[in-house]
Amino acid sequence: MKLKFANRMSYIKASEIREILKVTEQEDVISFAGGLPAPELFPIDEINQMTQIVLKCILCYSF
């Protein structure tokens, strides 16, 4: 299916931020951009433990 847009859409340029983010996906680029932390550095086990504690506390107070 071919989409047809209004002629004025041909004047819209790509987002500069989107273009910068494309570069951060390259393996040879180390990005220091804020908001793009390395997922492998997240403390998943600690987050899971804290989540369980919070959920147990919520259950205790809801009944």
CHARMM-style PDB file with segment names, atoms N, HN, CA, C and O in Angstrom:
ATOM      1  N   MET     1       0.837  -1.176   0.000  1.00  0.00      PROA
ATOM      2  CA  MET     1       0.000   0.000   0.000  1.00  0.00      PROA
ATOM      3  C   MET     1       0.888   1.247   0.000  1.00  0.00      PROA
ATOM      4  O   MET     1       1.780   1.383   0.838  1.00  0.00      PROA
ATOM      5  N   LYS     2       0.645   2.120  -0.912  1.00  0.00      PROA
ATOM      6  HN  LYS     2      -0.080   2.010  -1.593  1.00  0.00      PROA
ATOM      7  CA  LYS     2       1.417   3.356  -0.995  1.00  0.00      PROA
ATOM      8  C   LYS     2       0.645   4.475  -0.293  1.00  0.00      PROA
ATOM      9  O   LYS     2      -0.535   4.695  -0.562  1.00  0.00      PROA
ATOM     10  N   LEU     3       1.330   5.171   0.606  1.00  0.00      PROA
ATOM     11  HN  LEU     3       2.289   4.992   0.825  1.00  0.00      PROA
ATOM     12  CA  LEU     3       0.707   6.265   1.335  1.00  0.00      PROA
ATOM     13  C   LEU     3       0.888   7.567   0.574  1.00  0.00      PROA
ATOM     14  O   LEU     3       1.961   7.833   0.032  1.00  0.00      PROA
ATOM     15  N   LYS     4      -0.150   8.369   0.535  1.00  0.00      PROA
ATOM     16  HN  LYS     4      -1.022   8.153   0.975  1.00  0.00      PROA
ATOM     17  CA  LYS     4      -0.065   9.665  -0.132  1.00  0.00      PROA
ATOM     18  C   LYS     4      -0.264  10.749   0.915  1.00  0.00      PROA
ATOM     19  O   LYS     4      -1.257  10.759   1.642  1.00  0.00      PROA
ATOM     20  N   PHE     5       0.696  11.655   0.978  1.00  0.00      PROA
ATOM     21  HN  PHE     5       1.503  11.647   0.388  1.00  0.00      PROA
ATOM     22  CA  PHE     5       0.651  12.762   1.925  1.00  0.00      PROA
ATOM     23  C   PHE     5       0.442  14.070   1.182  1.00  0.00      PROA
ATOM     24  O   PHE     5       0.618  14.143  -0.035  1.00  0.00      PROA
ATOM     25  N   ALA     6       0.071  15.086   1.916  1.00  0.00      PROA
ATOM     26  HN  ALA     6      -0.072  15.027   2.904  1.00  0.00      PROA
ATOM     27  CA  ALA     6      -0.075  16.420   1.338  1.00  0.00      PROA
ATOM     28  C   ALA     6       1.277  16.894   0.825  1.00  0.00      PROA
ATOM     29  O   ALA     6       2.318  16.520   1.366  1.00  0.00      PROA
ATOM     30  N   ASN     7       1.262  17.711  -0.210  1.00  0.00      PROA
ATOM     31  HN  ASN     7       0.416  18.015  -0.649  1.00  0.00      PROA
ATOM     32  CA  ASN     7       2.506  18.226  -0.807  1.00  0.00      PROA
ATOM     33  C   ASN     7       3.389  18.932   0.212  1.00  0.00      PROA
ATOM     34  O   ASN     7       4.615  18.881   0.113  1.00  0.00      PROA
ATOM     35  N   ARG     8       2.770  19.596   1.196  1.00  0.00      PROA
ATOM     36  HN  ARG     8       1.775  19.637   1.277  1.00  0.00      PROA
ATOM     37  CA  ARG     8       3.563  20.343   2.180  1.00  0.00      PROA
ATOM     38  C   ARG     8       4.453  19.423   3.024  1.00  0.00      PROA
ATOM     39  O   ARG     8       5.422  19.885   3.627  1.00  0.00      PROA
ATOM     40  N   MET     9       4.137  18.152   3.069  1.00  0.00      PROA
ATOM     41  HN  MET     9       3.350  17.776   2.579  1.00  0.00      PROA
ATOM     42  CA  MET     9       4.954  17.207   3.844  1.00  0.00      PROA
ATOM     43  C   MET     9       6.341  17.017   3.237  1.00  0.00      PROA
ATOM     44  O   MET     9       7.263  16.595   3.935  1.00  0.00      PROA
ATOM     45  N   SER    10       6.502  17.315   1.974  1.00  0.00      PROA
ATOM     46  HN  SER    10       5.753  17.657   1.407  1.00  0.00      PROA
ATOM     47  CA  SER    10       7.812  17.152   1.333  1.00  0.00      PROA
ATOM     48  C   SER    10       8.828  18.177   1.839  1.00  0.00      PROA
ATOM     49  O   SER    10      10.030  18.013   1.631  1.00  0.00      PROA
ATOM     50  N   TYR    11       8.354  19.225   2.497  1.00  0.00      PROA
ATOM     51  HN  TYR    11       7.377  19.359   2.666  1.00  0.00      PROA
ATOM     52  CA  TYR    11       9.252  20.257   3.013  1.00  0.00      PROA
ATOM     53  C   TYR    11       9.741  19.963   4.431  1.00  0.00      PROA
ATOM     54  O   TYR    11      10.624  20.654   4.939  1.00  0.00      PROA
ATOM     55  N   ILE    12       9.178  18.953   5.062  1.00  0.00      PROA
ATOM     56  HN  ILE    12       8.461  18.392   4.649  1.00  0.00      PROA
ATOM     57  CA  ILE    12       9.553  18.633   6.439  1.00  0.00      PROA
ATOM     58  C   ILE    12      10.885  17.888   6.442  1.00  0.00      PROA
ATOM     59  O   ILE    12      11.071  16.913   5.714  1.00  0.00      PROA
ATOM     60  N   LYS    13      11.808  18.369   7.279  1.00  0.00      PROA
ATOM     61  HN  LYS    13      11.657  19.161   7.871  1.00  0.00      PROA
ATOM     62  CA  LYS    13      13.127  17.741   7.378  1.00  0.00      PROA
ATOM     63  C   LYS    13      13.134  16.741   8.530  1.00  0.00      PROA
ATOM     64  O   LYS    13      12.291  16.797   9.425  1.00  0.00      PROA
ATOM     65  N   ALA    14      14.084  15.841   8.490  1.00  0.00      PROA
ATOM     66  HN  ALA    14      14.769  15.796   7.763  1.00  0.00      PROA
ATOM     67  CA  ALA    14      14.240  14.861   9.561  1.00  0.00      PROA
ATOM     68  C   ALA    14      14.620  15.570  10.860  1.00  0.00      PROA
ATOM     69  O   ALA    14      15.260  16.621  10.838  1.00  0.00      PROA
ATOM     70  N   SER    15      14.231  15.003  11.959  1.00  0.00      PROA
ATOM     71  HN  SER    15      13.710  14.149  11.977  1.00  0.00      PROA
ATOM     72  CA  SER    15      14.554  15.561  13.268  1.00  0.00      PROA
ATOM     73  C   SER    15      16.060  15.496  13.496  1.00  0.00      PROA
ATOM     74  O   SER    15      16.685  14.462  13.255  1.00  0.00      PROA
ATOM     75  N   GLU    16      16.634  16.585  13.953  1.00  0.00      PROA
ATOM     76  HN  GLU    16      16.127  17.425  14.148  1.00  0.00      PROA
ATOM     77  CA  GLU    16      18.075  16.615  14.243  1.00  0.00      PROA
ATOM     78  C   GLU    16      18.413  15.627  15.359  1.00  0.00      PROA
ATOM     79  O   GLU    16      19.450  14.964  15.322  1.00  0.00      PROA
ATOM     80  N   ILE    17      17.544  15.540  16.328  1.00  0.00      PROA
ATOM     81  HN  ILE    17      16.702  16.078  16.358  1.00  0.00      PROA
ATOM     82  CA  ILE    17      17.785  14.605  17.435  1.00  0.00      PROA
ATOM     83  C   ILE    17      17.788  13.168  16.919  1.00  0.00      PROA
ATOM     84  O   ILE    17      18.630  12.362  17.315  1.00  0.00      PROA
ATOM     85  N   ARG    18      16.855  12.857  16.048  1.00  0.00      PROA
ATOM     86  HN  ARG    18      16.170  13.512  15.727  1.00  0.00      PROA
ATOM     87  CA  ARG    18      16.801  11.509  15.483  1.00  0.00      PROA
ATOM     88  C   ARG    18      18.079  11.189  14.727  1.00  0.00      PROA
ATOM     89  O   ARG    18      18.582  10.068  14.797  1.00  0.00      PROA
ATOM     90  N   GLU    19      18.602  12.167  14.005  1.00  0.00      PROA
ATOM     91  HN  GLU    19      18.193  13.078  13.948  1.00  0.00      PROA
ATOM     92  CA  GLU    19      19.850  11.963  13.258  1.00  0.00      PROA
ATOM     93  C   GLU    19      21.027  11.727  14.203  1.00  0.00      PROA
ATOM     94  O   GLU    19      21.881  10.881  13.935  1.00  0.00      PROA
ATOM     95  N   ILE    20      21.073  12.471  15.304  1.00  0.00      PROA
ATOM     96  HN  ILE    20      20.380  13.158  15.522  1.00  0.00      PROA
ATOM     97  CA  ILE    20      22.146  12.284  16.291  1.00  0.00      PROA
ATOM     98  C   ILE    20      22.041  10.904  16.924  1.00  0.00      PROA
ATOM     99  O   ILE    20      23.053  10.231  17.121  1.00  0.00      PROA
ATOM    100  N   LEU    21      20.821  10.478  17.242  1.00  0.00      PROA
ATOM    101  HN  LEU    21      19.999  11.025  17.082  1.00  0.00      PROA
ATOM    102  CA  LEU    21      20.636   9.168  17.865  1.00  0.00      PROA
ATOM    103  C   LEU    21      21.050   8.028  16.943  1.00  0.00      PROA
ATOM    104  O   LEU    21      21.481   6.980  17.426  1.00  0.00      PROA
ATOM    105  N   LYS    22      20.931   8.202  15.649  1.00  0.00      PROA
ATOM    106  HN  LYS    22      20.581   9.053  15.257  1.00  0.00      PROA
ATOM    107  CA  LYS    22      21.390   7.181  14.704  1.00  0.00      PROA
ATOM    108  C   LYS    22      22.891   6.944  14.878  1.00  0.00      PROA
ATOM    109  O   LYS    22      23.362   5.809  14.808  1.00  0.00      PROA
ATOM    110  N   VAL    23      23.628   8.017  15.104  1.00  0.00      PROA
ATOM    111  HN  VAL    23      23.246   8.939  15.161  1.00  0.00      PROA
ATOM    112  CA  VAL    23      25.082   7.906  15.266  1.00  0.00      PROA
ATOM    113  C   VAL    23      25.411   7.135  16.546  1.00  0.00      PROA
ATOM    114  O   VAL    23      26.379   6.374  16.571  1.00  0.00      PROA
ATOM    115  N   THR    24      24.626   7.318  17.603  1.00  0.00      PROA
ATOM    116  HN  THR    24      23.840   7.936  17.582  1.00  0.00      PROA
ATOM    117  CA  THR    24      24.917   6.656  18.876  1.00  0.00      PROA
ATOM    118  C   THR    24      24.740   5.151  18.799  1.00  0.00      PROA
ATOM    119  O   THR    24      25.211   4.435  19.682  1.00  0.00      PROA
ATOM    120  N   GLU    25      24.068   4.649  17.759  1.00  0.00      PROA
ATOM    121  HN  GLU    25      23.685   5.231  17.041  1.00  0.00      PROA
ATOM    122  CA  GLU    25      23.869   3.213  17.605  1.00  0.00      PROA
ATOM    123  C   GLU    25      25.082   2.516  16.991  1.00  0.00      PROA
ATOM    124  O   GLU    25      25.148   1.287  16.983  1.00  0.00      PROA
ATOM    125  N   GLN    26      26.024   3.273  16.488  1.00  0.00      PROA
ATOM    126  HN  GLN    26      25.971   4.272  16.495  1.00  0.00      PROA
ATOM    127  CA  GLN    26      27.212   2.683  15.883  1.00  0.00      PROA
ATOM    128  C   GLN    26      28.103   2.092  16.968  1.00  0.00      PROA
ATOM    129  O   GLN    26      28.278   2.680  18.035  1.00  0.00      PROA
ATOM    130  N   GLU    27      28.659   0.925  16.680  1.00  0.00      PROA
ATOM    131  HN  GLU    27      28.517   0.447  15.814  1.00  0.00      PROA
ATOM    132  CA  GLU    27      29.479   0.228  17.679  1.00  0.00      PROA
ATOM    133  C   GLU    27      30.747   0.981  18.053  1.00  0.00      PROA
ATOM    134  O   GLU    27      31.238   0.852  19.174  1.00  0.00      PROA
ATOM    135  N   ASP    28      31.275   1.762  17.130  1.00  0.00      PROA
ATOM    136  HN  ASP    28      30.875   1.867  16.220  1.00  0.00      PROA
ATOM    137  CA  ASP    28      32.540   2.450  17.401  1.00  0.00      PROA
ATOM    138  C   ASP    28      32.336   3.824  18.033  1.00  0.00      PROA
ATOM    139  O   ASP    28      33.282   4.603  18.143  1.00  0.00      PROA
ATOM    140  N   VAL    29      31.101   4.127  18.451  1.00  0.00      PROA
ATOM    141  HN  VAL    29      30.332   3.494  18.362  1.00  0.00      PROA
ATOM    142  CA  VAL    29      30.793   5.424  19.057  1.00  0.00      PROA
ATOM    143  C   VAL    29      30.462   5.232  20.533  1.00  0.00      PROA
ATOM    144  O   VAL    29      29.631   4.398  20.893  1.00  0.00      PROA
ATOM    145  N   ILE    30      31.114   6.004  21.366  1.00  0.00      PROA
ATOM    146  HN  ILE    30      31.789   6.681  21.074  1.00  0.00      PROA
ATOM    147  CA  ILE    30      30.782   6.034  22.796  1.00  0.00      PROA
ATOM    148  C   ILE    30      29.984   7.306  23.010  1.00  0.00      PROA
ATOM    149  O   ILE    30      30.493   8.412  22.831  1.00  0.00      PROA
ATOM    150  N   SER    31      28.735   7.137  23.393  1.00  0.00      PROA
ATOM    151  HN  SER    31      28.321   6.238  23.539  1.00  0.00      PROA
ATOM    152  CA  SER    31      27.854   8.296  23.549  1.00  0.00      PROA
ATOM    153  C   SER    31      27.874   8.796  24.986  1.00  0.00      PROA
ATOM    154  O   SER    31      27.707   8.025  25.931  1.00  0.00      PROA
ATOM    155  N   PHE    32      28.078  10.081  25.131  1.00  0.00      PROA
ATOM    156  HN  PHE    32      28.213  10.708  24.364  1.00  0.00      PROA
ATOM    157  CA  PHE    32      27.983  10.723  26.439  1.00  0.00      PROA
ATOM    158  C   PHE    32      26.688  11.529  26.552  1.00  0.00      PROA
ATOM    159  O   PHE    32      26.540  12.379  27.430  1.00  0.00      PROA
ATOM    160  N   ALA    33      25.764  11.242  25.647  1.00  0.00      PROA
ATOM    161  HN  ALA    33      25.884  10.552  24.934  1.00  0.00      PROA
ATOM    162  CA  ALA    33      24.485  11.949  25.646  1.00  0.00      PROA
ATOM    163  C   ALA    33      23.675  11.558  26.881  1.00  0.00      PROA
ATOM    164  O   ALA    33      23.605  10.386  27.249  1.00  0.00      PROA
ATOM    165  N   GLY    34      23.076  12.541  27.500  1.00  0.00      PROA
ATOM    166  HN  GLY    34      23.132  13.494  27.202  1.00  0.00      PROA
ATOM    167  CA  GLY    34      22.241  12.274  28.671  1.00  0.00      PROA
ATOM    168  C   GLY    34      21.003  11.499  28.276  1.00  0.00      PROA
ATOM    169  O   GLY    34      20.456  11.696  27.191  1.00  0.00      PROA
ATOM    170  N   GLY    35      20.561  10.620  29.156  1.00  0.00      PROA
ATOM    171  HN  GLY    35      21.005  10.460  30.037  1.00  0.00      PROA
ATOM    172  CA  GLY    35      19.352   9.863  28.889  1.00  0.00      PROA
ATOM    173  C   GLY    35      19.580   8.611  28.075  1.00  0.00      PROA
ATOM    174  O   GLY    35      18.620   7.932  27.710  1.00  0.00      PROA
ATOM    175  N   LEU    36      20.821   8.288  27.782  1.00  0.00      PROA
ATOM    176  HN  LEU    36      21.601   8.839  28.078  1.00  0.00      PROA
ATOM    177  CA  LEU    36      21.111   7.078  27.017  1.00  0.00      PROA
ATOM    178  C   LEU    36      22.098   6.186  27.772  1.00  0.00      PROA
ATOM    179  O   LEU    36      23.185   5.906  27.267  1.00  0.00      PROA
ATOM    180  N   PRO    37      21.734   5.741  28.967  1.00  0.00      PROA
ATOM    181  CA  PRO    37      22.666   4.907  29.732  1.00  0.00      PROA
ATOM    182  C   PRO    37      22.812   3.522  29.108  1.00  0.00      PROA
ATOM    183  O   PRO    37      21.927   3.052  28.394  1.00  0.00      PROA
ATOM    184  N   ALA    38      23.925   2.889  29.383  1.00  0.00      PROA
ATOM    185  HN  ALA    38      24.644   3.271  29.963  1.00  0.00      PROA
ATOM    186  CA  ALA    38      24.161   1.532  28.886  1.00  0.00      PROA
ATOM    187  C   ALA    38      23.284   0.557  29.678  1.00  0.00      PROA
ATOM    188  O   ALA    38      23.414   0.473  30.899  1.00  0.00      PROA
ATOM    189  N   PRO    39      22.405  -0.172  29.012  1.00  0.00      PROA
ATOM    190  CA  PRO    39      21.481  -1.074  29.715  1.00  0.00      PROA
ATOM    191  C   PRO    39      22.189  -2.098  30.594  1.00  0.00      PROA
ATOM    192  O   PRO    39      21.649  -2.501  31.625  1.00  0.00      PROA
ATOM    193  N   GLU    40      23.377  -2.519  30.210  1.00  0.00      PROA
ATOM    194  HN  GLU    40      23.815  -2.191  29.373  1.00  0.00      PROA
ATOM    195  CA  GLU    40      24.086  -3.538  30.999  1.00  0.00      PROA
ATOM    196  C   GLU    40      24.561  -2.993  32.344  1.00  0.00      PROA
ATOM    197  O   GLU    40      24.988  -3.767  33.200  1.00  0.00      PROA
ATOM    198  N   LEU    41      24.496  -1.691  32.544  1.00  0.00      PROA
ATOM    199  HN  LEU    41      24.149  -1.062  31.848  1.00  0.00      PROA
ATOM    200  CA  LEU    41      24.921  -1.093  33.809  1.00  0.00      PROA
ATOM    201  C   LEU    41      23.773  -0.926  34.816  1.00  0.00      PROA
ATOM    202  O   LEU    41      24.005  -0.519  35.954  1.00  0.00      PROA
ATOM    203  N   PHE    42      22.549  -1.234  34.407  1.00  0.00      PROA
ATOM    204  HN  PHE    42      22.360  -1.564  33.482  1.00  0.00      PROA
ATOM    205  CA  PHE    42      21.424  -1.133  35.332  1.00  0.00      PROA
ATOM    206  C   PHE    42      21.525  -2.217  36.398  1.00  0.00      PROA
ATOM    207  O   PHE    42      21.785  -3.373  36.066  1.00  0.00      PROA
ATOM    208  N   PRO    43      21.327  -1.878  37.662  1.00  0.00      PROA
ATOM    209  CA  PRO    43      21.385  -2.883  38.742  1.00  0.00      PROA
ATOM    210  C   PRO    43      20.059  -3.655  38.807  1.00  0.00      PROA
ATOM    211  O   PRO    43      19.245  -3.422  39.701  1.00  0.00      PROA
ATOM    212  N   ILE    44      19.850  -4.563  37.867  1.00  0.00      PROA
ATOM    213  HN  ILE    44      20.511  -4.752  37.141  1.00  0.00      PROA
ATOM    214  CA  ILE    44      18.579  -5.277  37.731  1.00  0.00      PROA
ATOM    215  C   ILE    44      18.201  -6.031  38.995  1.00  0.00      PROA
ATOM    216  O   ILE    44      17.051  -5.960  39.429  1.00  0.00      PROA
ATOM    217  N   ASP    45      19.144  -6.754  39.597  1.00  0.00      PROA
ATOM    218  HN  ASP    45      20.077  -6.812  39.244  1.00  0.00      PROA
ATOM    219  CA  ASP    45      18.829  -7.528  40.808  1.00  0.00      PROA
ATOM    220  C   ASP    45      18.371  -6.623  41.946  1.00  0.00      PROA
ATOM    221  O   ASP    45      17.413  -6.939  42.651  1.00  0.00      PROA
ATOM    222  N   GLU    46      19.057  -5.502  42.122  1.00  0.00      PROA
ATOM    223  HN  GLU    46      19.835  -5.245  41.550  1.00  0.00      PROA
ATOM    224  CA  GLU    46      18.686  -4.572  43.185  1.00  0.00      PROA
ATOM    225  C   GLU    46      17.315  -3.943  42.917  1.00  0.00      PROA
ATOM    226  O   GLU    46      16.519  -3.763  43.839  1.00  0.00      PROA
ATOM    227  N   ILE    47      17.048  -3.616  41.674  1.00  0.00      PROA
ATOM    228  HN  ILE    47      17.694  -3.761  40.925  1.00  0.00      PROA
ATOM    229  CA  ILE    47      15.749  -3.044  41.317  1.00  0.00      PROA
ATOM    230  C   ILE    47      14.641  -4.062  41.586  1.00  0.00      PROA
ATOM    231  O   ILE    47      13.583  -3.709  42.105  1.00  0.00      PROA
ATOM    232  N   ASN    48      14.882  -5.314  41.235  1.00  0.00      PROA
ATOM    233  HN  ASN    48      15.742  -5.601  40.813  1.00  0.00      PROA
ATOM    234  CA  ASN    48      13.891  -6.363  41.509  1.00  0.00      PROA
ATOM    235  C   ASN    48      13.633  -6.503  43.008  1.00  0.00      PROA
ATOM    236  O   ASN    48      12.482  -6.625  43.428  1.00  0.00      PROA
ATOM    237  N   GLN    49      14.681  -6.488  43.805  1.00  0.00      PROA
ATOM    238  HN  GLN    49      15.616  -6.389  43.464  1.00  0.00      PROA
ATOM    239  CA  GLN    49      14.517  -6.608  45.257  1.00  0.00      PROA
ATOM    240  C   GLN    49      13.712  -5.441  45.821  1.00  0.00      PROA
ATOM    241  O   GLN    49      12.808  -5.641  46.633  1.00  0.00      PROA
ATOM    242  N   MET    50      14.036  -4.238  45.394  1.00  0.00      PROA
ATOM    243  HN  MET    50      14.769  -4.076  44.734  1.00  0.00      PROA
ATOM    244  CA  MET    50      13.314  -3.061  45.888  1.00  0.00      PROA
ATOM    245  C   MET    50      11.850  -3.098  45.451  1.00  0.00      PROA
ATOM    246  O   MET    50      10.958  -2.722  46.212  1.00  0.00      PROA
ATOM    247  N   THR    51      11.614  -3.547  44.236  1.00  0.00      PROA
ATOM    248  HN  THR    51      12.339  -3.851  43.618  1.00  0.00      PROA
ATOM    249  CA  THR    51      10.238  -3.639  43.740  1.00  0.00      PROA
ATOM    250  C   THR    51       9.429  -4.610  44.579  1.00  0.00      PROA
ATOM    251  O   THR    51       8.284  -4.328  44.930  1.00  0.00      PROA
ATOM    252  N   GLN    52      10.019  -5.750  44.902  1.00  0.00      PROA
ATOM    253  HN  GLN    52      10.949  -5.979  44.618  1.00  0.00      PROA
ATOM    254  CA  GLN    52       9.314  -6.738  45.728  1.00  0.00      PROA
ATOM    255  C   GLN    52       8.982  -6.177  47.104  1.00  0.00      PROA
ATOM    256  O   GLN    52       7.887  -6.398  47.622  1.00  0.00      PROA
ATOM    257  N   ILE    53       9.920  -5.457  47.691  1.00  0.00      PROA
ATOM    258  HN  ILE    53      10.809  -5.277  47.270  1.00  0.00      PROA
ATOM    259  CA  ILE    53       9.690  -4.852  49.012  1.00  0.00      PROA
ATOM    260  C   ILE    53       8.538  -3.849  48.942  1.00  0.00      PROA
ATOM    261  O   ILE    53       7.652  -3.857  49.796  1.00  0.00      PROA
ATOM    262  N   VAL    54       8.552  -2.999  47.939  1.00  0.00      PROA
ATOM    263  HN  VAL    54       9.272  -2.992  47.245  1.00  0.00      PROA
ATOM    264  CA  VAL    54       7.500  -1.989  47.786  1.00  0.00      PROA
ATOM    265  C   VAL    54       6.147  -2.661  47.574  1.00  0.00      PROA
ATOM    266  O   VAL    54       5.152  -2.261  48.179  1.00  0.00      PROA
ATOM    267  N   LEU    55       6.107  -3.668  46.726  1.00  0.00      PROA
ATOM    268  HN  LEU    55       6.915  -3.993  46.234  1.00  0.00      PROA
ATOM    269  CA  LEU    55       4.834  -4.349  46.460  1.00  0.00      PROA
ATOM    270  C   LEU    55       4.298  -5.045  47.705  1.00  0.00      PROA
ATOM    271  O   LEU    55       3.090  -5.048  47.944  1.00  0.00      PROA
ATOM    272  N   LYS    56       5.185  -5.629  48.494  1.00  0.00      PROA
ATOM    273  HN  LYS    56       6.166  -5.626  48.299  1.00  0.00      PROA
ATOM    274  CA  LYS    56       4.739  -6.266  49.743  1.00  0.00      PROA
ATOM    275  C   LYS    56       4.175  -5.226  50.696  1.00  0.00      PROA
ATOM    276  O   LYS    56       3.158  -5.472  51.345  1.00  0.00      PROA
ATOM    277  N   CYS    57       4.819  -4.066  50.793  1.00  0.00      PROA
ATOM    278  HN  CYS    57       5.645  -3.865  50.267  1.00  0.00      PROA
ATOM    279  CA  CYS    57       4.329  -2.999  51.668  1.00  0.00      PROA
ATOM    280  C   CYS    57       2.963  -2.495  51.204  1.00  0.00      PROA
ATOM    281  O   CYS    57       2.079  -2.240  52.022  1.00  0.00      PROA
ATOM    282  N   ILE    58       2.798  -2.354  49.902  1.00  0.00      PROA
ATOM    283  HN  ILE    58       3.516  -2.561  49.238  1.00  0.00      PROA
ATOM    284  CA  ILE    58       1.516  -1.901  49.368  1.00  0.00      PROA
ATOM    285  C   ILE    58       0.430  -2.903  49.706  1.00  0.00      PROA
ATOM    286  O   ILE    58      -0.676  -2.516  50.085  1.00  0.00      PROA
ATOM    287  N   LEU    59       0.729  -4.180  49.574  1.00  0.00      PROA
ATOM    288  HN  LEU    59       1.627  -4.494  49.267  1.00  0.00      PROA
ATOM    289  CA  LEU    59      -0.259  -5.221  49.896  1.00  0.00      PROA
ATOM    290  C   LEU    59      -0.615  -5.200  51.387  1.00  0.00      PROA
ATOM    291  O   LEU    59      -1.768  -5.423  51.758  1.00  0.00      PROA
ATOM    292  N   CYS    60       0.367  -4.934  52.227  1.00  0.00      PROA
ATOM    293  HN  CYS    60       1.303  -4.753  51.926  1.00  0.00      PROA
ATOM    294  CA  CYS    60       0.119  -4.883  53.668  1.00  0.00      PROA
ATOM    295  C   CYS    60      -0.854  -3.761  54.020  1.00  0.00      PROA
ATOM    296  O   CYS    60      -1.709  -3.931  54.889  1.00  0.00      PROA
ATOM    297  N   TYR    61      -0.729  -2.641  53.367  1.00  0.00      PROA
ATOM    298  HN  TYR    61      -0.034  -2.503  52.661  1.00  0.00      PROA
ATOM    299  CA  TYR    61      -1.549  -1.476  53.701  1.00  0.00      PROA
ATOM    300  C   TYR    61      -2.884  -1.457  52.956  1.00  0.00      PROA
ATOM    301  O   TYR    61      -3.762  -0.660  53.285  1.00  0.00      PROA
ATOM    302  N   SER    62      -3.044  -2.316  51.968  1.00  0.00      PROA
ATOM    303  HN  SER    62      -2.330  -2.964  51.700  1.00  0.00      PROA
ATOM    304  CA  SER    62      -4.292  -2.251  51.193  1.00  0.00      PROA
ATOM    305  C   SER    62      -5.404  -3.098  51.798  1.00  0.00      PROA
ATOM    306  O   SER    62      -6.545  -3.025  51.341  1.00  0.00      PROA
ATOM    307  N   PHE    63      -5.100  -3.897  52.812  1.00  0.00      PROA
ATOM    308  HN  PHE    63      -4.174  -3.957  53.184  1.00  0.00      PROA
ATOM    309  CA  PHE    63      -6.169  -4.722  53.417  1.00  0.00      PROA
ATOM    310  C   PHE    63      -6.401  -4.351  54.833  1.00  0.00      PROA
ATOM    311  OT1 PHE    63      -7.259  -4.938  55.493  1.00  0.00      PROA
TER     312      PHE     63
END
